[in-house]
Structures are given as structure tokens and as C-alpha cells.
């Protein structure tokens, strides 16, 4: 693991080079500037994944909702106590509703609704 001191020294050194040379970084035809470079370097040094787009976040939410729905159905199938059966029933309805809502939202974004 890289120390905070080393990270900040590396960051300021790299930023100094960029500012001195008045370099601009163009990625995917979008100007990201010095702040964008600093953010990318920070994420690289901390081994963090890049930020997701809104579309990627929506798809991840849909996958998560589907998994939660299947888990709720599994809990229902294994429940034996009447109170747990009631809870599992409501849980299935809630997770299914969330999944359907996210699918509807995705379709709207794609222009299918």
C-alpha cells in the first residue's frame, strides 16, 4: 500500500508537470483538465474502479434487484412459521415491484416507452 505522503508527493509532482507544460488531456473527445487528471491519478493510486455512468448504475441496480427478488423467493420457499411466510410474501412483492420499476425506467431511457 502506498503511503499518503508518497501519494501526495507523486500527485503534486505530476500536477506540477502538467501545469508547467500547460498540458491538457483529452480522453474520449472530452476535455477533462487538471482536475480530471488528478481524479484519475487518485483512483489509479488507490486502485479504485472508474466512476460509473448513470446508465451503468441503472443496469447494476437492475441486476441487484433481480438477485434480491430471487433471494426473497428462496426465503419464501424455506419459511415454515406463518409470520415468516407473511414477511416473505411482502418481501417478494416489494422486490418484484422494485425490479419492475427499474426495468420501466431503463425502457424509458432507451425510448421504448
C-alpha positions in Angstrom: 0.0 0.0 0.0 1.3 3.4 -0.9 1.7 5.9 1.9 -0.3 9.1 1.9 2.9 11.1 1.9 4.2 9.3 -1.2 0.8 9.6 -2.9 0.6 13.3 -2.4 4.2 13.9 -3.5 3.6 11.9 -6.6 0.3 13.7 -7.3 1.8 17.2 -6.8 4.8 16.3 -8.9 2.6 15.1 -11.7 0.3 18.1 -11.5 3.3 20.4 -11.5 4.5 18.9 -14.7 1.0 19.3 -16.3 0.7 22.9 -15.2 4.2 23.8 -16.2 3.8 22.3 -19.6 0.2 23.6 -19.9 -0.8 20.2 -20.9 -4.4 19.2 -21.5 -5.6 15.7 -21.6 -8.3 14.7 -24.0 -10.0 11.4 -23.4 -12.9 10.2 -25.4 -13.1 13.6 -27.1 -13.9 15.3 -23.8 -11.7 17.8 -22.1 -11.0 16.7 -18.6 -8.4 19.2 -17.5 -6.1 19.1 -14.5 -8.9 18.2 -12.0 -9.9 15.2 -14.2 -6.3 14.1 -14.4 -5.9 14.4 -10.6 -9.1 12.4 -10.1 -7.9 9.7 -12.5 -4.5 9.5 -10.8 -6.1 9.4 -7.3 -8.3 6.5 -8.4 -5.3 4.7 -10.0 -3.1 5.0 -7.0 -5.9 3.8 -4.6 -6.8 1.0 -7.1 -10.4 2.2 -7.3 -12.6 1.4 -10.2 -13.6 4.3 -12.5 -16.9 6.1 -11.8 -19.9 4.5 -13.4 -22.2 6.4 -15.8 -25.9 6.7 -14.9 -26.7 4.0 -17.4 -24.2 1.6 -15.8 -25.6 2.4 -12.4 -29.1 1.7 -13.6 -28.1 -1.7 -15.1 -26.2 -2.6 -11.9 -29.4 -1.7 -9.9 -31.5 -3.9 -12.2 -29.1 -6.9 -11.6 -29.2 -6.3 -7.9 -33.0 -6.0 -7.8 -33.2 -9.3 -9.8 -30.9 -11.0 -7.3 -32.9 -9.6 -4.3 -36.1 -10.8 -5.9 -34.7 -14.4 -6.3 -33.4 -14.4 -2.7 -36.9 -13.3 -1.5 -38.5 -16.2 -3.3 -35.9 -18.5 -1.8 -36.8 -17.2 1.7 -40.5 -17.8 1.0 -39.8 -21.4 -0.1 -37.9 -22.1 3.1 -40.3 -20.3 5.5 -42.3 -22.5 7.9 -43.5 -20.0 10.5 -46.8 -18.2 9.5 -45.2 -14.8 10.4 -42.2 -15.5 8.2 -44.4 -16.6 5.4 -46.2 -13.3 5.6 -42.9 -11.4 5.7 -41.5 -13.4 2.7 -44.7 -12.7 0.7 -44.4 -8.9 1.3 -40.7 -9.1 0.6 -41.3 -10.8 -2.8 -43.9 -8.2 -3.7 -41.6 -5.3 -2.8 -38.5 -6.7 -4.6 -40.6 -7.5 -7.7 -42.0 -4.0 -7.7 -38.5 -2.5 -7.4 -37.3 -4.7 -10.3 -40.3 -3.8 -12.5 -39.8 -0.1 -11.7 -36.1 -0.2 -12.7 -37.0 -2.1 -15.9 -39.6 0.5 -16.8 -37.1 3.3 -16.1 -34.5 1.6 -18.3 -37.1 1.3 -21.1 -38.0 5.0 -20.8 -34.3 5.9 -21.1 -33.9 3.8 -24.2 -37.0 5.3 -25.7 -39.0 2.1 -25.7 -41.9 3.6 -23.7 
